[in-house]
Amino acid sequence: MAELEPRNFLQPCLLLLLRERPDHGYELAARLRPMHDGDGDAGGVYRALRGLERQGLVRSEWQTSDVGPARRTYHLTADGVAHLDAQAQGLERIHQVLHVFLDRYARVVAADRRFGREGVGDERCHDRGDSRDREGGVRPAYRAGRRAGY
């Protein structure tokens, strides 16, 4: 899952953009903005593209132009397609887990609002005076921010 953490999300985004169509680094950086919450660092895009090329997931070629300097065009390789497919499957699993989390969170927040407990910690457990939490598990005894007995 670490390879799909937000800090590593740039690579699957670039692979997807290249699966859509080959492109130049500058254009990829512009197309990336709606998908990736990066800081707009074109240098980071070029570093990621070079890394993807070293891994054999992307290949590049120079294209000359009559009106400007030669530009490097990036293409997705067959290994890059397979890697993107695997990452998309991993992201789908993460999406499902996040969906479950956000649904449960929304239910708890809605219940707290219904009972006037908006923005309040879980005092339902603390009011009982015992060491059991809502789900029946044992929680450590804390008093005034310190463990009891210290």
C-alpha positions as CSV (number, residue, x, y, z in Angstrom):
1,M,0.0,0.0,0.0
2,A,3.0,2.3,0.5
3,E,3.5,2.7,-3.2
4,L,-0.1,4.1,-3.5
5,E,0.3,6.7,-0.6
6,P,-0.4,10.2,-1.7
7,R,3.2,11.1,-1.9
8,N,3.7,8.3,-4.5
9,F,0.5,9.1,-6.4
10,L,2.3,11.2,-9.0
11,Q,3.6,8.0,-10.8
12,P,0.2,6.4,-11.4
13,C,-1.2,9.8,-12.5
14,L,1.6,10.2,-15.1
15,L,1.1,6.6,-16.3
16,L,-2.6,7.3,-16.8
17,L,-1.9,10.5,-18.7
18,L,0.5,8.6,-20.9
19,R,-2.0,5.8,-21.4
20,E,-4.4,8.5,-22.7
21,R,-1.8,9.8,-25.1
22,P,2.0,10.3,-25.4
23,D,3.0,13.9,-24.5
24,H,5.8,16.3,-23.6
25,G,6.8,16.8,-19.9
26,Y,5.5,20.4,-19.8
27,E,2.1,19.3,-21.2
28,L,2.0,16.4,-18.8
29,A,2.6,18.8,-15.9
30,A,-0.3,20.9,-17.1
31,R,-2.7,17.9,-17.6
32,L,-1.7,16.6,-14.2
33,R,-3.0,19.6,-12.2
34,P,-6.7,18.5,-11.9
35,M,-5.7,15.0,-10.8
36,H,-2.7,15.6,-8.5
37,D,-2.5,17.8,-5.5
38,G,1.1,18.7,-6.1
39,D,2.7,22.0,-5.8
40,G,3.0,22.5,-9.6
41,D,6.6,21.5,-9.5
42,A,7.5,20.7,-13.2
43,G,10.9,19.5,-11.9
44,G,9.2,16.8,-9.9
45,V,7.3,15.7,-13.0
46,Y,10.5,15.4,-15.0
47,R,12.2,13.5,-12.1
48,A,9.2,11.1,-11.9
49,L,9.3,10.6,-15.7
50,R,13.0,9.8,-15.6
51,G,12.4,7.3,-12.8
52,L,9.6,5.7,-14.7
53,E,11.9,5.5,-17.7
54,R,14.6,3.8,-15.7
55,Q,12.0,1.2,-14.5
56,G,11.1,0.5,-18.1
57,L,7.5,1.8,-17.7
58,V,8.0,4.8,-19.9
59,R,10.1,5.5,-23.0
60,S,11.0,8.8,-24.5
61,E,12.2,10.1,-27.8
62,W,13.3,13.5,-29.0
63,Q,11.1,15.3,-31.5
64,T,12.5,18.2,-33.5
65,S,10.4,21.2,-34.5
66,D,10.7,23.8,-37.2
67,V,9.5,26.5,-34.8
68,G,11.3,25.7,-31.5
69,P,13.7,23.5,-29.7
70,A,13.5,19.7,-29.8
71,R,11.2,18.3,-27.2
72,R,11.2,14.9,-25.5
73,T,8.0,13.0,-26.0
74,Y,7.1,10.3,-23.4
75,H,5.3,7.1,-24.3
76,L,3.9,4.3,-22.1
77,T,5.4,0.9,-22.5
78,A,3.7,-2.5,-22.2
79,D,5.2,-2.9,-18.8
80,G,3.9,0.6,-17.9
81,V,0.4,-0.5,-18.9
82,A,0.6,-3.6,-16.7
83,H,2.0,-1.5,-13.8
84,L,-0.7,1.1,-14.2
85,D,-3.4,-1.7,-14.2
86,A,-1.9,-3.1,-11.0
87,Q,-1.8,0.3,-9.3
88,A,-5.4,1.0,-10.4
89,Q,-6.5,-2.2,-8.7
90,G,-4.7,-1.2,-5.5
91,L,-6.3,2.2,-5.6
92,E,-9.7,0.6,-6.1
93,R,-9.1,-1.4,-2.8
94,I,-8.0,1.8,-1.0
95,H,-11.1,3.6,-2.4
96,Q,-13.4,0.9,-1.0
97,V,-11.7,1.1,2.4
98,L,-11.9,4.9,2.4
99,H,-15.6,4.7,1.4
100,V,-16.3,2.4,4.4
101,F,-14.4,4.7,6.7
102,L,-16.2,7.9,5.5
103,D,-19.6,6.2,5.7
104,R,-19.0,5.2,9.3
105,Y,-17.6,8.6,10.1
106,A,-20.7,10.3,8.6
107,R,-23.0,8.1,10.6
108,V,-21.2,8.9,13.9
109,V,-21.1,12.7,13.2
110,A,-24.8,12.6,12.2
111,A,-25.7,10.7,15.4
112,D,-23.6,13.2,17.5
113,R,-25.4,16.1,15.9
114,R,-28.8,14.5,16.5
115,F,-28.1,14.1,20.2
116,G,-26.4,17.5,20.6
117,R,-22.8,16.2,20.9
118,E,-21.3,18.0,18.0
119,G,-17.6,18.6,18.3
120,V,-17.4,16.7,21.6
121,G,-15.2,13.8,22.4
122,D,-16.7,10.4,23.2
123,E,-18.1,11.2,26.7
124,R,-20.5,8.3,26.4
125,C,-17.8,6.0,27.7
126,H,-16.3,8.3,30.3
127,D,-19.6,9.0,32.0
128,R,-20.0,5.3,33.1
129,G,-17.1,5.4,35.6
130,D,-15.8,2.0,34.6
131,S,-12.9,0.9,32.4
132,R,-15.0,-0.5,29.5
133,D,-15.5,1.3,26.2
134,R,-18.6,1.3,24.0
135,E,-17.6,-2.0,22.2
136,G,-16.9,-3.8,25.5
137,G,-13.1,-3.5,25.3
138,V,-11.0,-2.4,28.2
139,R,-9.5,1.1,28.0
140,P,-6.6,2.4,30.1
141,A,-7.5,4.4,33.1
142,Y,-6.5,8.0,32.7
143,R,-7.1,10.8,35.2
144,A,-6.4,14.5,34.4
145,G,-4.2,13.5,31.5
146,R,-2.1,11.0,33.5
147,R,-2.3,7.3,34.0
148,A,-3.9,6.3,37.3
149,G,-1.4,5.2,39.9
150,Y,1.4,7.6,38.9
